Amino acid sequence: MFGKKKPIPQIDKEQLQLIENAQRRIKQKKRLYFHFVIFLIGAIFLIILNTVLGVGEMTKIFGIDWFVFAILAWLFLFVFHLFNVFITHKFMGKDWEEAQLTKLVAKQKARIESLQAEVEKMHPVTTPSVTASPVTAPVTPEKKTKVHKNLTLIVAAGENDAIGKDNKLIWHLSDDLKRFKTLTSDHCIIMGRKTFETFPKPLPNRTHIVITRQPNYSVPDGVIVVHNLEDALDAARNDVQPFIIGGGEIYRQAMPYADKIELTRVHENFVADTFFPKIDTSEWVETENKFHQKDDKHPHSFSFITYQRR
């Protein structure tokens, strides 16, 4: 549907961070330069104002012309700015803050461990003795949920769960595309490489996270490349509702992690090579269903269905 994208020189996440940091430093130094120029012009203006135009000619502080104190005050502000850019920023910047936070967290952990050890020493846990051979019961492993709150799978699938063929959508449904845009705007969208390559360019107002096995996969600036689903979820950890948008294998991997499914069910069977996983109704409950009849803009009837994990 979207065509192939042209290869774009890669800038990985670390390189992008270095570039952004360099740009911030350039802006800081540029502002400092402007401050210095304004300071020189202002100082000359104050001197001319007093000595040539005679403004405050008779005003003196401790026998010194008033403009000298004005220039000294302005010089103090400039020196403070200079110190902040070259000294404070270097020793008390973001890296320094993160280091201090790490130290504080480590101290708190050590303190908690120490308190726990003291409690266990004062109140040891005793295990009752067993006088008879107990019957060994089967051990049920503790279930550790992997569900990420509000992680949403969003997909359009036929009645036979078909979602695509030859790396393209099988249909074009205007209202479905509008709904996709509305739901995913301002959120992270997680996808496989082949799905990403169906876009002519990254979609606006969304953070793209692309999963690929290729070690040197080229992407435009701002696109995040990871090599497994866990890293993709970690990259989207600050989003209140990240979306999984395909393809079939990524949907399959993400299903155990998801908390919600936004499904556009297209009410026909289609020939396809990519399918959405079966929805197990013992794990998922339908919370919303809105039917759309086919019309001039929609060659197939379809329903917007929302599922929530039980």
C-alpha positions in Angstrom: 0.0 0.0 0.0 2.8 2.4 0.9 5.6 1.2 -1.4 9.3 0.7 -0.5 11.4 3.3 1.2 14.7 4.4 0.0 17.8 3.5 2.1 18.8 6.3 4.4 22.2 6.6 6.1 21.9 5.2 9.6 22.4 7.2 12.8 22.0 4.9 15.8 20.6 6.0 19.2 24.0 6.7 20.8 25.2 8.8 17.8 22.0 10.7 17.8 22.4 11.4 21.6 26.0 12.7 21.0 24.8 15.0 18.2 22.0 16.4 20.3 24.4 17.0 23.2 26.8 18.8 20.8 23.9 20.9 19.5 22.9 22.0 23.0 26.5 23.0 23.8 26.7 25.0 20.6 23.5 26.9 21.5 24.9 27.6 25.0 28.1 29.0 23.7 26.3 31.0 21.0 24.1 32.6 23.7 27.2 33.3 25.8 28.8 35.1 22.8 25.7 37.2 22.2 25.7 38.1 26.0 29.3 39.2 25.7 28.6 41.4 22.6 25.6 43.0 24.3 27.7 43.6 27.4 30.4 45.4 25.4 27.8 47.5 23.5 25.9 48.2 26.8 29.0 49.3 28.6 30.0 51.7 25.9 26.5 53.1 25.8 26.5 53.7 29.5 29.9 55.5 29.3 28.6 57.7 26.4 25.3 58.3 28.2 27.2 59.8 31.2 30.3 61.4 29.7 29.0 62.7 26.4 25.3 63.3 27.0 25.8 64.2 30.6 23.1 61.9 32.0 23.7 61.5 35.8 26.9 63.5 35.4 26.7 64.6 39.0 25.6 61.2 40.4 28.5 59.5 42.1 28.6 56.5 44.5 31.5 56.6 47.0 33.1 59.2 44.7 32.9 57.0 41.6 30.6 57.6 38.6 27.4 55.6 38.8 27.9 54.0 35.4 31.0 52.1 36.7 28.8 50.3 39.2 26.3 49.6 36.4 29.0 48.1 34.3 30.4 46.0 37.2 26.9 44.6 37.9 26.5 43.7 34.2 30.0 42.2 34.2 29.0 40.1 37.2 26.0 38.7 35.3 28.3 37.9 32.3 30.9 36.1 34.5 28.1 34.1 36.1 26.8 33.1 32.7 30.4 32.2 31.7 30.9 30.1 34.8 27.6 28.3 34.3 28.4 27.3 30.7 32.0 26.2 31.2 32.1 25.1 34.9 28.7 24.3 36.4 27.4 22.6 33.3 30.4 20.3 33.1 30.6 19.3 36.8 26.9 19.5 37.7 25.1 18.6 34.4 22.8 15.7 33.6 25.5 13.1 33.9 26.4 14.4 37.4 22.7 14.3 38.4 22.4 10.7 37.3 25.5 9.7 39.1 24.3 11.3 42.4 20.9 9.6 42.0 22.6 6.2 41.5 24.6 6.8 44.6 21.6 7.7 46.7 19.6 4.7 45.4 22.6 2.4 46.3 22.7 3.8 49.8 19.0 3.3 50.3 19.2 -0.3 49.1 22.1 -1.0 51.5 20.2 0.6 54.3 17.1 -1.6 53.6 19.2 -4.7 53.4 20.8 -3.8 56.8 17.4 -3.3 58.4 16.2 -6.6 57.0 19.2 -8.5 58.4 18.6 -6.9 61.8 14.9 -7.9 61.8 15.7 -11.5 60.7 18.4 -11.7 63.5 15.9 -10.5 66.2 13.0 -12.5 64.9 14.2 -15.6 63.2 11.7 -17.7 61.2 11.5 -21.2 62.6 10.5 -24.2 60.5 8.3 -26.7 62.3 9.9 -30.2 62.6 8.3 -33.0 60.6 7.7 -36.2 62.6 6.3 -38.2 59.7 7.1 -38.5 56.1 5.0 -35.9 54.4 3.1 -36.6 51.2 4.9 -34.6 48.5 2.4 -32.4 46.7 3.0 -31.3 43.2 4.7 -27.9 43.1 2.8 -25.3 41.1 5.2 -22.7 39.8 4.3 -19.1 40.6 2.8 -17.4 37.6 4.7 -14.3 36.8 2.6 -12.1 34.5 4.4 -10.4 31.7 1.5 -8.2 30.8 2.4 -4.5 30.3 -0.4 -2.2 31.3 -2.1 -0.5 28.3 0.2 -2.2 25.8 -2.2 -2.4 22.8 -2.2 -4.5 19.6 -3.9 -2.6 16.8 -4.7 -4.6 13.6 -7.2 -5.0 10.8 -7.8 -8.7 10.0 -10.2 -10.7 7.9 -12.6 -13.4 9.2 -9.8 -15.9 8.6 -7.3 -13.6 10.5 -5.6 -12.5 7.2 -3.8 -9.2 7.6 -1.5 -9.0 4.5 0.0 -10.4 1.4 3.4 -9.7 -0.2 4.1 -7.2 2.6 1.0 -5.1 1.6 -2.5 -4.6 3.0 -5.2 -6.5 1.2 -7.8 -3.7 1.4 -8.2 0.0 1.8 -10.7 1.1 4.4 -10.8 4.9 4.9 -12.4 4.9 8.3 -10.0 2.2 9.5 -7.0 4.4 8.5 -8.5 7.4 10.3 -9.1 5.3 13.4 -5.5 4.1 13.3 -4.2 7.7 13.1 -6.5 8.9 15.9 -5.5 6.1 18.3 -1.8 6.0 17.7 -1.0 9.7 17.4 1.4 11.0 20.1 2.3 7.4 21.1 5.0 4.8 20.4 4.3 2.4 17.6 6.3 -0.8 17.6 6.7 -2.8 14.4 8.9 -5.3 12.5 11.3 -4.2 9.8 9.0 -5.3 6.9 6.1 -3.3 8.3 8.3 -0.3 8.6 9.4 -0.6 5.0 5.8 -0.3 3.8 5.9 3.4 4.9 7.3 5.9 2.4 8.5 7.9 5.4 7.8 7.8 9.2 4.3 8.6 10.2 4.0 12.1 11.8 3.4 12.6 15.5 4.5 9.1 16.5 7.7 7.5 17.9 8.7 4.6 15.6 10.4 1.6 17.3 11.6 -1.0 14.7 12.5 -4.5 15.5 15.1 -6.2 13.2 17.8 -8.8 13.3 19.9 -6.7 10.9 22.8 -5.2 12.9 23.3 -2.1 10.7 19.8 -1.4 9.6 19.5 2.2 8.2 16.6 4.4 9.5 15.8 8.1 9.4 16.6 10.4 12.3 14.4 9.8 15.3 13.5 6.2 14.5 14.6 3.8 17.2 16.1 0.4 16.1 16.1 -2.6 18.5 16.7 -6.3 18.0 14.0 -7.9 20.2 10.6 -7.2 21.6 11.8 -6.8 25.2 14.1 -4.0 24.1 11.3 -2.4 22.1 9.0 -2.4 25.2 11.8 -0.9 27.3 12.3 1.9 24.7 8.5 2.6 25.0 8.4 2.5 28.8 7.6 6.2 29.2 4.5 6.0 26.9 1.2 5.5 28.7 -0.1 3.4 25.8 2.3 2.0 23.2 1.0 0.2 20.2 2.1 -2.9 18.4 1.3 -2.5 14.7 2.7 -5.6 13.0 3.5 -7.8 11.3 2.3 -11.3 12.0 5.4 -12.5 13.9 5.6 -9.4 16.1 1.9 -9.7 16.9 2.5 -13.4 17.9 5.4 -12.4 20.2 3.6 -9.4 21.7 0.3 -11.2 22.4 1.4 -12.5 25.9 2.5 -9.0 26.9 -0.5 -7.1 25.6 -3.3 -5.7 27.8 -5.6 -4.6 25.0 -6.5 -5.3 21.4 -8.0 -2.8 18.9 -9.2 -5.0 16.1 -10.8 -4.0 12.8 -12.6 -7.2 11.8 -13.1 -7.2 8.0 -16.1 -9.5 7.3 -14.7 -11.6 4.5 -12.1 -14.3 4.0 -8.9 -13.3 2.1 -6.0 -15.1 0.5 -3.0 -14.0 2.5 0.5 -14.9 3.6 0.4 -13.0 7.0 -2.1 -13.7 9.7 -3.1 -12.3 13.1 -2.9 -14.8 16.0 -6.2 -16.4 17.2 -7.8 -14.5 20.0 -8.4 -16.8 23.0 -11.7 -15.7 24.5 -10.8 -17.4 27.8 -8.1 -14.7 28.1 -9.8 -11.8 26.3 -13.2 -10.2 26.8 -14.9 -8.1 24.1 -15.7 -4.7 25.5 -16.9 -2.7 22.5 -18.2 -3.6 19.0 -19.2 -1.1 16.3 -20.4 -2.4 12.9 -19.7 -0.5 9.6 -21.6 -1.4 6.5 -19.7 -1.4 3.2 -20.3 1.7 1.0 -18.6 3.7 -1.8 -15.5 4.3 0.3 -15.4 0.9 1.9 -15.5 -2.2 -0.4 -16.0 -4.5 2.6 -18.2 -4.4 5.7 -16.2 -4.3 9.0 -16.4 -3.9 12.7 -14.3 -2.0 15.2 -13.9 -4.4 18.2 -12.0 -3.7 21.4 -10.8 -6.6 23.6 -9.4 -6.3 27.1 -7.4 -8.9 28.9 -9.5 -10.7 31.6 
